[in-house]
Amino acid sequence: MLLTNTENIPGKQYEIIGVVSGNMIQSKHIGKDIGQGLKTIVGGELKAYTQMMAESRDMATQRMIENAEALKADAVVCVRYATSAVMGGAAEMVCYGTAVRFV
């Protein structure tokens, strides 16, 4: 599955199938939360949260790909990511784009 954040794929013509998306809601782990809270005292990267968001992004992307494959898409163009707080200590990662089929 070809994914791109651009609207056009050089050398390819395609028909639009529709919007596809995938999401993942991730909550913080209390043990990691305490450790990361202490890290804010001295500053620096909050690696546990960085890893958590990377895993959420990967899962949301995979779910979007599965959605596109179910529609028999060859690629997803205009791929975008968004996050939002769902509740205290939990965030949603959404991956979305336009599924296309090559002609």
Buried (B, 14 or more C-beta within 10 A) or exposed (E): BEBBEEEEBEEEEBEEBEBBBBBBBBEBEEEBBEEBEEBEEEEEEBEBBEEBBEEBBEBBBBBBBEBBBEEEBBBBBBBEBEBEEEEEEEBBBBBBBBBBBEE
